[in-house]
C-alpha cells in the first residue's frame, strides 16, 4: 500500500470534508429546542459546523484551509490511489515553555473506511520531517484519551503537561477588575512569545493566538467579548463566548510570571462577570492549578487531559 503525504491545496477541500464527516455517527438539528435526527443534506452550513467545526462543509473548510495556508502553516493530506484519506494540521511556533519551538499537531483525522492501514503514522512521519526541517525543539500533541497509545507508539512518549479542566462559577462571589490601563490585545505574536501561557494549555501558545484571529460568519460561532493587554502586569487575555451557551465563556491567558497566574485569573473573572457571564472555562497545567489557582477561584474540576511531546 503506497500512501502519499503532501501539503494541502484548496483543491483538496472536498476530500478533506469527506474525511472529517466520516467521523460523525449521527447528524442532527435543533427544532423548537429539541435535538432531532436529520440527513446531512437537510442541514445548514451552521448546523453542520456544530458537528465538528469548519471541516464539516466544503464552504467553511475552504475558508479554514485558506487561513492555515496563508498563515504559513502546514496542513497535510494523505492520499491512497489518488483519494484523500487523511488530514493533519501542523502549527509551528515558539513559546516560553518546555515545548520551546514546537510543531503542534492540532488535527489528525483518518477516514473511517481507511483506518488501521498506517495512514496516521505516515502523516505523523511527514509532520516530524517538517518539524526537523524547521529546526523545532519538539513535536507535540493534545491527544484524545483513546489515542494516547497510538501517539506513544509514533514516538510522542514524553509527558509535556498534565492539564486540569475547570469551570469557574462567576456568580459565587464578587470580583474586582482593578483600575489598570488596558491596551489593545497584541496584533503581533512577538509581544506574547516571552510570556507564560496559562490557558488553554492543551494547545501550543502560537496555535491559540493564531486561531483566535480567525472568524466564520455563522451565528453561533465563538465571539470575542473582551480582550486586552495590561503592560503593568505583563498580561494578555481573550474572553470568548461558547457555542450555544452565551452565559458561558472560555479564557485565553498569558502572564509575565507564572506566580502571577492566580491574580490574573481573578482579574479575568471580574471582567467576564462584568460582561454578563456566569461561568468561565479554563484548561490549566495541573501543577499551576494545585499550587495557586485552586484556592483562589470557586470552580469545579470537569476533567483531566495531557499534552505529549517528542524532543527532536
HUZI-V606126 format. One record per residue. N is the residue number from 1. RES is the residue in one letter. PHI is phi as a letter, one per 40 degrees, with the letter a starting at -180 (none if undefined). D_CENTER is the distance of its C-alpha to the mean C-alpha in whole Angstrom. Layout:
BEGIN
n & res & phi & d_center
N & RES & PHI & D_CENTER
N & RES & PHI & D_CENTER
END
This chain:
BEGIN
n & res & phi & d_center
1 & X & none & 33
2 & X & b & 31
3 & X & c & 28
4 & X & b & 27
5 & X & b & 23
6 & X & a & 23
7 & X & c & 21
8 & X & c & 20
9 & X & b & 22
10 & X & c & 22
11 & X & c & 25
12 & X & c & 22
13 & X & d & 21
14 & X & c & 23
15 & X & c & 23
16 & X & c & 19
17 & X & c & 19
18 & X & c & 21
19 & X & c & 19
20 & X & c & 16
21 & X & c & 19
22 & X & c & 21
23 & X & c & 18
24 & X & c & 19
25 & X & c & 22
26 & X & a & 23
27 & X & c & 23
28 & X & a & 24
29 & X & a & 24
30 & X & b & 25
31 & X & b & 29
32 & X & f & 31
33 & X & g & 28
34 & X & b & 28
35 & X & c & 26
36 & X & b & 28
37 & X & c & 28
38 & X & a & 28
39 & X & c & 28
40 & X & d & 25
41 & X & c & 28
42 & X & c & 28
43 & X & c & 25
44 & X & c & 24
45 & X & d & 21
46 & X & c & 19
47 & X & c & 20
48 & X & c & 19
49 & X & d & 16
50 & X & c & 16
51 & X & c & 16
52 & X & i & 13
53 & X & g & 11
54 & X & c & 13
55 & X & c & 14
56 & X & c & 17
57 & X & b & 19
58 & X & d & 21
59 & X & c & 21
60 & X & c & 17
61 & X & c & 16
62 & X & c & 19
63 & X & c & 17
64 & X & c & 14
65 & X & c & 15
66 & X & c & 17
67 & X & d & 15
68 & X & c & 13
69 & X & c & 17
70 & X & c & 18
71 & X & c & 16
72 & X & g & 18
73 & X & b & 15
74 & X & b & 16
75 & X & c & 15
76 & X & b & 18
77 & X & b & 20
78 & X & b & 22
79 & X & b & 25
80 & X & b & 28
81 & X & f & 32
82 & X & g & 30
83 & X & b & 27
84 & X & c & 24
85 & X & b & 23
86 & X & a & 19
87 & X & a & 16
88 & X & b & 14
89 & X & b & 11
90 & X & b & 12
91 & X & b & 11
92 & X & b & 14
93 & X & a & 14
94 & X & b & 16
95 & X & a & 16
96 & X & c & 18
97 & X & a & 17
98 & X & c & 18
99 & X & c & 16
100 & X & f & 18
101 & X & c & 17
102 & X & b & 15
103 & X & b & 14
104 & X & c & 10
105 & X & c & 10
106 & X & c & 7
107 & X & b & 9
108 & X & a & 13
109 & X & b & 15
110 & X & b & 19
111 & X & d & 21
112 & X & d & 23
113 & X & c & 26
114 & X & b & 25
115 & X & c & 24
116 & X & g & 26
117 & X & b & 27
118 & X & g & 25
119 & X & c & 23
120 & X & c & 20
121 & X & c & 22
122 & X & c & 23
123 & X & c & 19
124 & X & c & 18
125 & X & d & 22
126 & X & c & 21
127 & X & c & 18
128 & X & c & 20
129 & X & d & 23
130 & X & c & 20
131 & X & c & 19
132 & X & c & 23
133 & X & c & 24
134 & X & c & 22
135 & X & f & 23
136 & X & c & 20
137 & X & c & 20
138 & X & a & 18
139 & X & b & 16
140 & X & b & 13
141 & X & a & 11
142 & X & b & 9
143 & X & c & 11
144 & X & d & 13
145 & X & d & 16
146 & X & c & 18
147 & X & c & 17
148 & X & d & 17
149 & X & d & 21
150 & X & c & 20
151 & X & c & 18
152 & X & c & 21
153 & X & c & 23
154 & X & c & 21
155 & X & h & 22
156 & X & c & 18
157 & X & c & 21
158 & X & c & 20
159 & X & c & 18
160 & X & c & 16
161 & X & a & 15
162 & X & c & 16
163 & X & b & 14
164 & X & b & 15
165 & X & c & 14
166 & X & b & 16
167 & X & b & 17
168 & X & c & 19
169 & X & c & 23
170 & X & c & 23
171 & X & c & 27
172 & X & c & 28
173 & X & a & 29
174 & X & c & 30
175 & X & b & 28
176 & X & b & 29
177 & X & c & 27
178 & X & g & 29
179 & X & b & 31
180 & X & c & 29
181 & X & c & 29
182 & X & b & 25
183 & X & c & 25
184 & X & c & 22
185 & X & d & 19
186 & X & d & 19
187 & X & c & 19
188 & X & b & 19
189 & X & c & 16
190 & X & d & 20
191 & X & c & 20
192 & X & b & 17
193 & X & d & 17
194 & X & c & 20
195 & X & c & 18
196 & X & c & 17
197 & X & c & 13
198 & X & c & 13
199 & X & a & 10
200 & X & c & 8
201 & X & c & 9
202 & X & c & 7
203 & X & b & 5
204 & X & c & 8
205 & X & c & 9
206 & X & c & 10
207 & X & d & 7
208 & X & c & 6
209 & X & d & 10
210 & X & c & 10
211 & X & c & 8
212 & X & c & 9
213 & X & c & 13
214 & X & c & 12
215 & X & a & 14
216 & X & b & 16
217 & X & c & 19
218 & X & b & 19
219 & X & d & 20
220 & X & c & 17
221 & X & c & 14
222 & X & d & 13
223 & X & b & 15
224 & X & c & 15
225 & X & c & 18
226 & X & a & 19
227 & X & a & 18
228 & X & i & 20
229 & X & b & 21
230 & X & b & 24
231 & X & c & 26
232 & X & c & 28
233 & X & b & 25
234 & X & f & 23
235 & X & b & 20
236 & X & b & 17
237 & X & a & 15
238 & X & b & 14
239 & X & b & 14
240 & X & b & 13
241 & X & c & 15
242 & X & c & 13
243 & X & c & 14
244 & X & g & 18
245 & X & b & 18
246 & X & c & 19
247 & X & c & 21
248 & X & b & 17
249 & X & b & 15
250 & X & b & 12
251 & X & b & 12
252 & X & b & 11
253 & X & a & 13
254 & X & b & 15
255 & X & b & 19
256 & X & c & 22
257 & X & b & 23
258 & X & c & 21
259 & X & c & 24
260 & X & c & 23
261 & X & c & 20
262 & X & d & 22
263 & X & c & 24
264 & X & c & 21
265 & X & c & 19
266 & X & c & 23
267 & X & c & 23
268 & X & c & 20
269 & X & d & 21
270 & X & c & 24
271 & X & c & 22
272 & X & c & 20
273 & X & c & 24
274 & X & c & 26
275 & X & c & 24
276 & X & g & 24
277 & X & c & 21
278 & X & b & 22
279 & X & b & 19
280 & X & b & 16
281 & X & c & 13
282 & X & a & 12
283 & X & b & 11
284 & X & b & 13
285 & X & d & 15
286 & X & d & 18
287 & X & d & 21
288 & X & c & 20
289 & X & c & 20
290 & X & c & 23
291 & X & c & 25
292 & X & a & 24
293 & X & c & 22
294 & X & d & 23
295 & X & c & 26
296 & X & c & 25
297 & X & b & 24
298 & X & c & 25
299 & X & a & 22
300 & X & b & 21
301 & X & c & 19
302 & X & b & 17
303 & X & i & 16
304 & X & b & 16
305 & X & b & 13
306 & X & b & 13
307 & X & b & 12
308 & X & b & 15
309 & X & a & 16
310 & X & b & 19
311 & X & c & 21
312 & X & b & 23
END
